[in-house]
Amino acid sequence: MSIPVAIGSTFFGCMSNVVFLELLVKEDPGIGNLITFSQFFLIALHGFIFTAKCGTKKPSISVKGYMILVAMFFVTNVLNNYAFDLNIAMPLHMIFRAGSLIANMVMGVIILKKKYTLDKFISVGMITAGITICTIVSGQDVKKTVVHGVVQNTSELEDFFWWCLGIACLTIALFISARMGIYQETLYKQHGKHPQEALFYTHLIPLPWFLCLYSNLKEHTLMAFESEPLPYIGFGIPGTIVYLIGNVFTQYPLIIF
């Protein structure tokens, strides 16, 4: 694949994926787990056909070797998407995830004993300060708690509590993701790089784990099918289903390319 096509696919996927995600969260803030499951299923299906050759190709790295990586990847994705159900607005969610820079630096210093130059510390510090300011400002205007698609009559203190819990989820996800990167680097040093294989198994192995979230998935799937159809499509397809399909398939080029 040519570089321009890869770059174009990435930009298109990023922008359109965020648009569909914003539409989904507006319709149903608790739909995060359903989004995660749908994305995992599609990528696992692609990997089963094209990477594992329908199960006929043995992995270069043992499935056991992937388990820790898979666990961290699963928890990170669930926490990031569940944060939307904890009064975290989309703009803050996107800005906060830029905190991966400070998380990677902290993990690099603690685990890999890396030493960074002063200019890198200053750069990351400035970005972190910006994220902190955005977070504080966002905390002054927390959106109302939504349960089953219905805005709740909760106090500002309750809304702020759930918002703080959402920030905690995003923070934990950042550091788990940073640790995951280090573990993946170690795994590749031992067995060589197999990015498509790793992509397949990190999405396939967690699928049974979604059984723990069965009631949540069922609830939000029903809500998605009961949502209002989009007026400009004309096929009577529920709007949330259209947005979900759009989100999953725009995520696809980001992962594959």
C-alpha positions as CSV (number, residue, x, y, z in Angstrom):
1,M,0.0,0.0,0.0
2,S,1.3,3.5,-0.9
3,I,2.2,6.0,1.8
4,P,-0.4,8.6,0.6
5,V,-3.2,6.0,0.7
6,A,-2.2,4.8,4.2
7,I,-2.0,8.4,5.5
8,G,-5.3,9.3,3.8
9,S,-7.0,6.3,5.3
10,T,-5.7,7.1,8.7
11,F,-6.9,10.7,8.6
12,F,-10.3,9.7,7.2
13,G,-10.7,7.0,9.8
14,C,-9.7,9.2,12.7
15,M,-12.0,12.1,11.8
16,S,-15.1,10.0,10.8
17,N,-14.6,7.6,13.7
18,V,-14.7,10.5,16.2
19,V,-17.8,11.9,14.5
20,F,-19.6,8.6,14.8
21,L,-18.4,8.1,18.4
22,E,-19.7,11.5,19.3
23,L,-23.1,10.7,17.8
24,L,-23.3,7.4,19.7
25,V,-22.4,8.9,23.0
26,K,-25.0,11.6,22.6
27,E,-27.6,8.9,21.9
28,D,-26.5,6.6,24.7
29,P,-23.6,7.5,27.0
30,G,-23.5,3.9,28.3
31,I,-22.9,2.3,24.9
32,G,-19.1,2.1,25.4
33,N,-19.0,-1.7,26.0
34,L,-21.1,-2.4,23.0
35,I,-18.7,-0.3,20.9
36,T,-15.7,-2.1,22.3
37,F,-17.2,-5.6,21.6
38,S,-18.2,-4.7,18.1
39,Q,-14.8,-3.4,17.2
40,F,-13.1,-6.4,18.8
41,F,-15.4,-8.8,16.9
42,L,-14.7,-7.2,13.5
43,I,-10.9,-7.1,13.9
44,A,-10.9,-10.7,15.2
45,L,-12.9,-11.8,12.2
46,H,-10.5,-10.0,9.8
47,G,-7.6,-11.6,11.6
48,F,-9.1,-15.1,11.6
49,I,-9.6,-14.9,7.8
50,F,-6.4,-13.1,6.7
51,T,-3.8,-13.6,9.5
52,A,-4.7,-17.0,10.9
53,K,-5.8,-18.3,7.5
54,C,-9.1,-19.6,9.1
55,G,-7.2,-21.3,11.9
56,T,-4.7,-23.1,9.7
57,K,-1.6,-21.0,10.6
58,K,0.1,-21.5,13.9
59,P,1.0,-18.3,15.9
60,S,4.7,-17.3,16.0
61,I,4.2,-16.3,19.7
62,S,2.3,-18.7,21.9
63,V,-1.2,-17.7,23.0
64,K,0.1,-17.9,26.6
65,G,2.6,-15.2,25.8
66,Y,-0.2,-12.9,24.6
67,M,-2.4,-13.3,27.8
68,I,-0.9,-10.5,29.8
69,L,-0.9,-8.2,26.8
70,V,-4.5,-9.1,26.1
71,A,-5.6,-8.5,29.7
72,M,-4.1,-5.0,29.7
73,F,-5.5,-4.2,26.3
74,F,-9.0,-5.4,27.2
75,V,-9.0,-3.4,30.5
76,T,-7.7,-0.3,28.8
77,N,-10.4,-0.3,26.1
78,V,-13.2,-1.0,28.5
79,L,-12.1,1.7,30.9
80,N,-11.8,4.3,28.1
81,N,-15.2,3.6,26.7
82,Y,-16.9,3.2,30.1
83,A,-15.8,6.7,31.0
84,F,-18.5,8.1,28.7
85,D,-21.0,6.7,31.1
86,L,-19.4,8.6,34.0
87,N,-20.2,12.1,32.8
88,I,-17.0,12.5,30.7
89,A,-17.6,14.7,27.7
90,M,-16.1,13.8,24.3
91,P,-13.7,16.8,24.0
92,L,-12.3,16.1,27.5
93,H,-12.0,12.4,26.7
94,M,-9.9,13.2,23.6
95,I,-7.7,15.8,25.3
96,F,-7.1,13.6,28.4
97,R,-5.8,10.7,26.3
98,A,-3.0,13.0,25.2
99,G,-1.7,12.3,28.7
100,S,-0.2,9.1,27.3
101,L,3.0,11.2,27.0
102,I,3.4,11.7,30.7
103,A,2.3,8.1,31.4
104,N,4.9,6.7,29.0
105,M,7.6,8.9,30.5
106,V,6.7,7.8,34.1
107,M,6.7,4.2,33.2
108,G,9.9,4.5,31.2
109,V,11.7,6.0,34.2
110,I,10.2,3.5,36.7
111,I,10.4,0.3,34.8
112,L,13.0,0.8,32.0
113,K,15.2,3.2,34.1
114,K,15.3,5.6,31.1
115,K,16.8,9.0,31.4
116,Y,15.2,11.9,29.5
117,T,16.7,15.3,28.6
118,L,15.5,18.4,30.3
119,D,13.8,19.7,27.1
120,K,11.7,16.5,26.9
121,F,10.6,16.9,30.6
122,I,9.7,20.5,29.9
123,S,7.7,19.6,26.7
124,V,5.8,16.8,28.4
125,G,5.3,19.0,31.5
126,M,3.7,21.8,29.3
127,I,1.4,19.3,27.6
128,T,0.4,17.9,31.0
129,A,-0.2,21.4,32.3
130,G,-2.6,22.0,29.4
131,I,-4.4,18.8,30.0
132,T,-4.7,19.6,33.7
133,I,-6.2,23.1,32.9
134,C,-8.7,21.6,30.5
135,T,-9.7,19.0,33.1
136,I,-10.2,21.6,35.8
137,V,-12.3,23.8,33.5
138,S,-14.3,20.8,32.4
139,G,-14.9,19.9,36.1
140,Q,-16.7,23.3,36.6
141,D,-19.4,22.3,34.1
142,V,-20.1,18.6,34.5
143,K,-22.8,17.1,32.3
144,K,-25.8,15.5,34.0
145,T,-25.8,11.8,34.8
146,V,-27.7,9.7,32.3
147,V,-29.1,6.2,33.0
148,H,-30.8,4.0,30.4
149,G,-30.8,7.0,28.1
150,V,-32.7,9.2,30.6
151,V,-31.2,12.3,32.2
152,Q,-31.3,11.8,36.0
153,N,-32.4,14.4,38.5
154,T,-29.2,14.3,40.5
155,S,-27.4,16.9,42.5
156,E,-24.3,18.7,41.3
157,L,-22.2,16.8,44.0
158,E,-23.4,13.4,42.7
159,D,-22.6,14.4,39.1
160,F,-19.2,15.6,40.1
161,F,-18.5,12.4,42.0
162,W,-19.3,10.3,38.9
163,W,-17.1,12.7,36.8
164,C,-14.2,12.2,39.2
165,L,-14.7,8.4,38.9
166,G,-14.6,8.9,35.1
167,I,-11.3,10.8,35.3
168,A,-9.9,8.0,37.5
169,C,-10.9,5.4,34.9
170,L,-9.1,7.5,32.1
171,T,-6.0,7.9,34.3
172,I,-5.8,4.2,35.1
173,A,-6.3,3.4,31.4
174,L,-3.4,5.7,30.5
175,F,-0.9,4.0,32.8
176,I,-2.1,0.5,31.9
177,S,-1.7,1.4,28.2
178,A,1.8,2.7,28.9
179,R,2.8,-0.5,30.7
180,M,1.3,-2.5,27.9
181,G,3.6,-0.8,25.4
182,I,6.6,-1.7,27.5
183,Y,5.4,-5.3,27.8
184,Q,4.8,-5.5,24.0
185,E,8.3,-4.2,23.3
186,T,9.7,-6.9,25.6
187,L,7.6,-9.6,23.9
188,Y,8.8,-8.5,20.4
189,K,12.5,-8.5,21.6
190,Q,12.0,-12.2,22.6
191,H,10.0,-13.5,19.7
192,G,10.4,-10.9,16.9
193,K,7.8,-8.5,15.6
194,H,4.5,-10.0,14.4
195,P,2.1,-7.0,14.5
196,Q,-0.8,-8.5,12.5
197,E,-0.7,-11.7,14.6
198,A,-0.6,-9.6,17.8
199,L,-3.5,-7.5,16.5
200,F,-5.5,-10.7,15.9
201,Y,-5.0,-12.4,19.2
202,T,-5.4,-9.2,21.3
203,H,-8.9,-8.9,19.8
204,L,-9.8,-12.6,19.6
205,I,-8.9,-13.8,23.1
206,P,-10.9,-11.2,25.0
207,L,-14.2,-11.9,23.2
208,P,-15.3,-14.6,25.8
209,W,-14.6,-12.1,28.5
210,F,-17.4,-9.9,27.3
211,L,-19.7,-12.6,28.8
212,C,-19.0,-10.8,32.1
213,L,-20.6,-7.7,30.6
214,Y,-23.6,-9.7,29.0
215,S,-26.3,-7.8,30.8
216,N,-24.8,-4.4,29.9
217,L,-24.3,-5.5,26.3
218,K,-27.9,-6.8,26.0
219,E,-29.4,-3.7,27.6
220,H,-27.6,-1.3,25.2
221,T,-28.1,-3.5,22.2
222,L,-31.9,-3.4,22.8
223,M,-31.7,0.4,23.3
224,A,-29.8,0.7,20.0
225,F,-32.5,-1.2,18.1
226,E,-35.2,0.8,19.7
227,S,-33.7,4.1,18.8
228,E,-35.3,6.4,16.3
229,P,-34.6,5.8,12.6
230,L,-32.6,8.4,10.7
231,P,-35.0,10.4,8.5
232,Y,-32.6,10.9,5.6
233,I,-31.8,7.2,5.1
234,G,-35.3,6.0,4.4
235,F,-34.8,2.3,5.3
236,G,-36.2,2.5,8.8
237,I,-32.8,1.4,10.3
238,P,-32.4,2.6,13.9
239,G,-30.1,5.6,14.1
240,T,-27.8,4.2,16.8
241,I,-27.3,1.0,14.7
242,V,-26.2,3.2,11.7
243,Y,-23.8,5.2,13.9
244,L,-22.4,2.0,15.5
245,I,-21.8,0.4,12.0
246,G,-20.1,3.7,10.9
247,N,-17.9,3.8,14.0
248,V,-16.8,0.2,13.7
249,F,-16.0,0.3,10.0
250,T,-14.2,3.7,10.3
251,Q,-12.1,2.1,13.1
252,Y,-11.2,-0.7,10.7
253,P,-8.7,1.2,8.5
254,L,-7.0,2.7,11.6
255,I,-6.3,-0.8,13.0
256,I,-5.5,-2.6,9.8
257,F,-3.3,0.0,8.1
